């Protein structure tokens, strides 16, 4: 949690935490600044001291929304500094940072640097700054950083925001199911009342609309993938593709708060009208592994063994996995979980690259998402919920939603099919 | 344009162009990959050769949407490489890049690096890579880069996409005006039919909804700022604030294509019901400078003098400017224009930091946005259109929309006010 930052800075022997960049698409900055829109900013936190935000003059009100101590960049006038820099823009940027650090009484120390900016610019500016201020040392950063360790555990206010996003997400999933089941069918396709096929693109357009109605954003897109597409985990689906009855549809939705903020992550797999036997068999395997894993979640447990356990469970059911066959595209092919917060994917990590820092500490918010994929058979199944390891050490699903595989289609169509097929269709289904 | 890349690489003596990071929120990656969703990727273009995209195994279909030559990251198995790296994650990342470069037959050369990733990670990984492959040299990058020079000019397909976003943007602006003028008034406030004040937050919620209906996204927020807020250029507005008649409302909207893509940028200033004399006077000054500047746009002209010219014009009208008083918060306080494309702000630049590379070349898409701001008087006025310097050397506004300052409010309410005020209100206004 944010309140652990000073202790973590002590532990990692870091004197200065520095976040650079805009607020949009920059979770490290948003973690500190909250709701204001900043097109360019620098946030500095010295160990044991509150953060200071350097902002553009015309973003002074947006910066003030953060509640942080502010420094107006008009203290570093371009005209004077570019002259001092002999007209060299890179040297100007370094000079500006030198003066900024000096104003904060920072002349040396170990700096942990964060914030999404252009990689080439980061390399140029911060290497040049290190040369200009020899006492500065930038701490080497891997995947698990001091900041990701702080962000790993969420405080109650953060959990409530994620829970609220869970409510919005499942509301949109429910609206999507209602929309699909309200359509008609013809020749094995889902069609609208004019008889035109309903496409993946149309469904996604509605999903974005419902998210907007509920005040959410969808910056990373949505997986709404059917048939072959559902059998490749991150295939987002083919917009012009029609929806065929009986195909597996993997619906993985991961929106965030409006204005940028906390995410939710959620997956269900659906078959429209009926589930072919082999789809049902895969679904039952995924569902049983999902249940088993949920029952085995333990507070403070290291994360990596859950991936091993998932592989073991799927292998027992006869499926290839990334453990038995690292390059497999069939069977279980990804990690079982990831942390979630201001980023849709963040620590803790559960895959091969998980470290000892990745544990189910109280306050961790994470997904559980077993899946099975068979591209050659055009079959994919994934189920995913987002959970919170709460203060009582219980893993709590943050938004409940049914796991049903089959979405019934309208009986009018079924009747038509009964007539056409001479009554050979399945038993009537009710919603 | 993208087709100029090889010539630019020659000109800048660059052997390898490298873009790193995900696709979301990463314009440099989207410039090459287009519509696919990639959570992590590397794009390498050697001079004179087509780009190659390194992608995650489970994102092979998304990567394929790019139409680029692909390299599946399963060639670099984690298990083997982390062992070779002695368990060190940073060394693993460097090893992986070394093998990737070797597979592309890149062993030395000058590399221009782009793509938004965490600054600390960029510093760690690419500095370590440079040490591991001594023949690699990362080209120092300032504000004007080789890639920004390519992106500076748009090809006809890009212009059509921006024009389409202009149509969407002005449609939403029109819907916003219709919504506001359809409301009622009470005690100088805009109210709904129940008599409840209409708030900035409600208007913004509708704007997001209309954008979603038209398939657009709004990742950077919207400026819908009234009264004092309108007098600070990047103040986005106060959600709970009611809309008061006669206040200046700066409405600056800059959405992008759904799924991430090309932006549009557009501003109008409105007064509901009536414009006080001092608001009208500012509006007329901004409008006249706007007209004057549009008439002075010349193909191949350097950009920086337009900022000087704008200051000159506003100073002639008696306003302080950033030229006459660099730290001023009153008068004309920002740059007159910026380029626009996959980023809402990109080259060419027009402000103090503009260089000789910033010119109105054919194919440049840019804004013109004069404004005047007086926070102490709670007055702000800005007008902005997005233009394209077309192949004939004419600057063409990409989406037309009226410039009217006053949005009339419903007469029913005015009558109520006439009765209450004993008929002292302004002359009747019609829509």
Boltz contact constraints between the chains, C-beta under 6 A:
constraints:
  - contact:
      token1: [A, 20]
      token2: [B, 119]
      max_distance: 6.0
  - contact:
      token1: [A, 24]
      token2: [B, 219]
      max_distance: 6.0
  - contact:
      token1: [A, 24]
      token2: [B, 220]
      max_distance: 6.0
  - contact:
      token1: [A, 25]
      token2: [B, 25]
      max_distance: 6.0
  - contact:
      token1: [A, 37]
      token2: [B, 221]
      max_distance: 6.0
  - contact:
      token1: [A, 37]
      token2: [B, 236]
      max_distance: 6.0
  - contact:
      token1: [A, 58]
      token2: [B, 233]
      max_distance: 6.0
  - contact:
      token1: [A, 58]
      token2: [B, 234]
      max_distance: 6.0
  - contact:
      token1: [A, 59]
      token2: [B, 234]
      max_distance: 6.0
  - contact:
      token1: [A, 61]
      token2: [B, 232]
      max_distance: 6.0
  - contact:
      token1: [A, 61]
      token2: [B, 235]
      max_distance: 6.0
  - contact:
      token1: [A, 74]
      token2: [B, 327]
      max_distance: 6.0
  - contact:
      token1: [A, 77]
      token2: [B, 326]
      max_distance: 6.0
  - contact:
      token1: [A, 78]
      token2: [B, 352]
      max_distance: 6.0
  - contact:
      token1: [A, 89]
      token2: [B, 142]
      max_distance: 6.0
  - contact:
      token1: [A, 89]
      token2: [B, 143]
      max_distance: 6.0
  - contact:
      token1: [A, 90]
      token2: [B, 140]
      max_distance: 6.0
  - contact:
      token1: [A, 90]
      token2: [B, 142]
      max_distance: 6.0
  - contact:
      token1: [A, 113]
      token2: [B, 119]
      max_distance: 6.0
  - contact:
      token1: [A, 113]
      token2: [B, 120]
      max_distance: 6.0
  - contact:
      token1: [A, 114]
      token2: [B, 118]
      max_distance: 6.0
  - contact:
      token1: [A, 114]
      token2: [B, 120]
      max_distance: 6.0
  - contact:
      token1: [A, 115]
      token2: [B, 119]
      max_distance: 6.0
  - contact:
      token1: [A, 116]
      token2: [B, 116]
      max_distance: 6.0
  - contact:
      token1: [A, 116]
      token2: [B, 118]
      max_distance: 6.0
  - contact:
      token1: [A, 117]
      token2: [B, 119]
      max_distance: 6.0
  - contact:
      token1: [A, 118]
      token2: [B, 114]
      max_distance: 6.0
  - contact:
      token1: [A, 118]
      token2: [B, 116]
      max_distance: 6.0
  - contact:
      token1: [A, 119]
      token2: [B, 20]
      max_distance: 6.0
  - contact:
      token1: [A, 119]
      token2: [B, 113]
      max_distance: 6.0
  - contact:
      token1: [A, 119]
      token2: [B, 115]
      max_distance: 6.0
  - contact:
      token1: [A, 119]
      token2: [B, 117]
      max_distance: 6.0
  - contact:
      token1: [A, 119]
      token2: [B, 122]
      max_distance: 6.0
  - contact:
      token1: [A, 120]
      token2: [B, 113]
      max_distance: 6.0
  - contact:
      token1: [A, 120]
      token2: [B, 114]
      max_distance: 6.0
  - contact:
      token1: [A, 120]
      token2: [B, 141]
      max_distance: 6.0
  - contact:
      token1: [A, 121]
      token2: [B, 141]
      max_distance: 6.0
  - contact:
      token1: [A, 122]
      token2: [B, 119]
      max_distance: 6.0
  - contact:
      token1: [A, 122]
      token2: [B, 122]
      max_distance: 6.0
  - contact:
      token1: [A, 122]
      token2: [B, 123]
      max_distance: 6.0
  - contact:
      token1: [A, 123]
      token2: [B, 122]
      max_distance: 6.0
  - contact:
      token1: [A, 123]
      token2: [B, 126]
      max_distance: 6.0
  - contact:
      token1: [A, 123]
      token2: [B, 138]
      max_distance: 6.0
  - contact:
      token1: [A, 124]
      token2: [B, 140]
      max_distance: 6.0
  - contact:
      token1: [A, 124]
      token2: [B, 141]
      max_distance: 6.0
  - contact:
      token1: [A, 126]
      token2: [B, 123]
      max_distance: 6.0
  - contact:
      token1: [A, 138]
      token2: [B, 123]
      max_distance: 6.0
  - contact:
      token1: [A, 140]
      token2: [B, 90]
      max_distance: 6.0
  - contact:
      token1: [A, 140]
      token2: [B, 124]
      max_distance: 6.0
  - contact:
      token1: [A, 141]
      token2: [B, 120]
      max_distance: 6.0
  - contact:
      token1: [A, 141]
      token2: [B, 121]
      max_distance: 6.0
  - contact:
      token1: [A, 141]
      token2: [B, 124]
      max_distance: 6.0
  - contact:
      token1: [A, 142]
      token2: [B, 89]
      max_distance: 6.0
  - contact:
      token1: [A, 142]
      token2: [B, 90]
      max_distance: 6.0
  - contact:
      token1: [A, 143]
      token2: [B, 89]
      max_distance: 6.0
  - contact:
      token1: [A, 208]
      token2: [B, 212]
      max_distance: 6.0
  - contact:
      token1: [A, 209]
      token2: [B, 212]
      max_distance: 6.0
  - contact:
      token1: [A, 209]
      token2: [B, 213]
      max_distance: 6.0
  - contact:
      token1: [A, 212]
      token2: [B, 208]
      max_distance: 6.0
  - contact:
      token1: [A, 212]
      token2: [B, 209]
      max_distance: 6.0
  - contact:
      token1: [A, 212]
      token2: [B, 212]
      max_distance: 6.0
  - contact:
      token1: [A, 213]
      token2: [B, 209]
      max_distance: 6.0
  - contact:
      token1: [A, 219]
      token2: [B, 24]
      max_distance: 6.0
  - contact:
      token1: [A, 219]
      token2: [B, 219]
      max_distance: 6.0
  - contact:
      token1: [A, 220]
      token2: [B, 24]
      max_distance: 6.0
  - contact:
      token1: [A, 221]
      token2: [B, 37]
      max_distance: 6.0
  - contact:
      token1: [A, 221]
      token2: [B, 259]
      max_distance: 6.0
  - contact:
      token1: [A, 232]
      token2: [B, 61]
      max_distance: 6.0
  - contact:
      token1: [A, 233]
      token2: [B, 58]
      max_distance: 6.0
  - contact:
      token1: [A, 234]
      token2: [B, 58]
      max_distance: 6.0
  - contact:
      token1: [A, 234]
      token2: [B, 59]
      max_distance: 6.0
  - contact:
      token1: [A, 235]
      token2: [B, 61]
      max_distance: 6.0
  - contact:
      token1: [A, 236]
      token2: [B, 37]
      max_distance: 6.0
  - contact:
      token1: [A, 259]
      token2: [B, 221]
      max_distance: 6.0
  - contact:
      token1: [A, 326]
      token2: [B, 77]
      max_distance: 6.0
  - contact:
      token1: [A, 327]
      token2: [B, 74]
      max_distance: 6.0
  - contact:
      token1: [A, 352]
      token2: [B, 78]
      max_distance: 6.0
